[in-house]
């Protein structure tokens, strides 16, 4: 069982998948930083300085101070963070689309194998004739 597991782990597909997962995590961090540190300030400039991350609908205000007995935190719907997530998703989609398109352009295209030609009708009929002659 250990040999089978080692064989499975050492196949190229598993290692390639592991690398892809690690690269996806790193790409997500880069894109998230790009969205929050570069894109959102630009969007905020066009919307009058609005920071989407701070947009929320407060359902109930906080009462007391954090760490004190009886402290109740604020209850709010943070729709601005959701807007940031959607923008992040859009940018990640665009980055992945660009990467895939670039990969498809540089990936060598294997030559198409010509389809194997089967026997012609005449060859099949000749073979049937020869088989029938051999039986008689």
C-alpha positions as CSV (number, residue, x, y, z in Angstrom):
1,X,0.0,0.0,0.0
2,X,2.9,2.4,0.8
3,X,4.5,1.6,-2.6
4,X,1.2,2.3,-4.4
5,X,0.9,5.6,-2.5
6,X,4.5,6.6,-3.3
7,X,3.8,5.7,-7.0
8,X,0.7,7.9,-7.0
9,X,2.4,10.8,-5.3
10,X,5.4,10.7,-7.6
11,X,3.3,10.9,-10.8
12,X,3.6,14.1,-12.7
13,X,-0.1,15.0,-12.4
14,X,-0.1,15.1,-8.6
15,X,3.1,17.2,-8.4
16,X,1.8,19.6,-11.1
17,X,-1.4,19.9,-9.2
18,X,0.4,20.7,-6.0
19,X,2.5,23.4,-7.8
20,X,-0.7,24.8,-9.3
21,X,-2.4,25.1,-5.9
22,X,0.6,26.8,-4.4
23,X,0.8,29.2,-7.4
24,X,-2.9,29.9,-7.2
25,X,-2.5,30.9,-3.5
26,X,0.4,33.2,-4.3
27,X,-1.5,34.7,-7.3
28,X,-4.6,35.3,-5.1
29,X,-2.4,37.2,-2.6
30,X,-0.9,39.3,-5.4
31,X,-4.3,40.0,-7.0
32,X,-5.9,40.8,-3.7
33,X,-3.1,43.3,-3.0
34,X,-3.5,44.8,-6.5
35,X,-7.2,45.2,-5.9
36,X,-7.0,46.7,-2.4
37,X,-3.9,48.8,-2.8
38,X,-4.1,49.9,-6.5
39,X,-7.6,49.4,-8.0
40,X,-9.8,50.4,-5.1
41,X,-8.1,53.8,-4.5
42,X,-8.6,54.5,-8.2
43,X,-12.2,53.5,-8.0
44,X,-12.6,55.6,-4.9
45,X,-11.2,58.6,-6.7
46,X,-13.9,58.3,-9.4
47,X,-16.6,57.8,-6.7
48,X,-15.7,60.8,-4.6
49,X,-13.3,59.1,-2.2
50,X,-15.6,56.3,-1.1
51,X,-13.8,53.3,0.4
52,X,-16.0,50.3,-0.4
53,X,-14.4,48.3,2.4
54,X,-16.1,50.6,5.0
55,X,-19.6,50.6,3.5
56,X,-22.1,48.9,5.7
57,X,-25.6,48.9,7.0
58,X,-25.5,48.9,10.8
59,X,-28.3,46.7,12.2
60,X,-27.4,47.4,15.9
61,X,-24.7,49.7,17.3
62,X,-22.0,48.4,19.6
63,X,-22.5,48.9,23.3
64,X,-19.7,49.1,25.9
65,X,-16.0,48.9,25.3
66,X,-14.1,45.9,23.9
67,X,-12.8,43.7,26.7
68,X,-15.3,45.0,29.3
69,X,-18.0,42.9,30.8
70,X,-21.3,43.2,28.8
71,X,-19.6,44.4,25.6
72,X,-21.8,43.8,22.6
73,X,-20.1,44.3,19.2
74,X,-21.7,46.1,16.3
75,X,-23.9,44.0,14.1
76,X,-23.7,45.2,10.5
77,X,-24.1,44.0,6.9
78,X,-20.7,44.8,5.3
79,X,-21.8,45.1,1.6
80,X,-18.7,47.2,0.8
81,X,-16.4,44.2,1.5
82,X,-18.6,42.1,-0.7
83,X,-18.2,44.7,-3.5
84,X,-14.5,44.4,-3.1
85,X,-14.7,40.6,-3.3
86,X,-16.7,40.9,-6.6
87,X,-14.1,43.3,-8.0
88,X,-11.4,40.9,-6.8
89,X,-13.1,37.9,-8.5
90,X,-13.4,39.9,-11.8
91,X,-9.7,40.8,-11.8
92,X,-8.7,37.2,-10.9
93,X,-10.8,36.0,-13.8
94,X,-9.2,38.4,-16.2
95,X,-5.7,37.5,-15.0
96,X,-6.5,33.7,-15.4
97,X,-8.0,34.3,-18.8
98,X,-4.9,36.2,-19.9
99,X,-2.6,33.5,-18.6
100,X,-4.5,30.7,-20.3
101,X,-4.6,32.7,-23.6
102,X,-0.8,33.3,-23.4
103,X,-0.2,29.6,-22.6
104,X,-2.3,28.5,-25.6
105,X,-0.3,30.8,-27.9
106,X,3.1,29.4,-26.7
107,X,2.1,25.8,-26.3
108,X,3.3,23.7,-29.2
109,X,0.5,22.2,-31.2
110,X,1.2,18.5,-31.9
111,X,0.9,17.6,-35.6
112,X,-2.4,15.9,-36.5
113,X,-2.0,12.3,-37.2
114,X,-3.6,11.3,-40.5
115,X,-6.5,9.0,-40.0
116,X,-5.7,5.3,-40.7
117,X,-7.2,4.2,-43.9
118,X,-9.0,0.9,-43.7
119,X,-9.3,-1.6,-46.5
120,X,-11.3,-0.7,-49.6
121,X,-14.5,-2.5,-50.5
122,X,-12.6,-4.4,-53.3
123,X,-10.0,-5.6,-50.8
124,X,-12.7,-6.9,-48.4
125,X,-14.5,-8.6,-51.3
126,X,-11.2,-10.2,-52.4
127,X,-10.6,-11.4,-48.9
128,X,-14.1,-12.9,-48.6
129,X,-13.6,-14.6,-52.0
130,X,-10.3,-16.1,-50.9
131,X,-11.8,-17.4,-47.6
132,X,-14.7,-19.0,-49.5
133,X,-12.2,-20.7,-51.9
134,X,-10.2,-22.0,-49.0
135,X,-13.3,-23.6,-47.4
136,X,-14.4,-25.4,-50.6
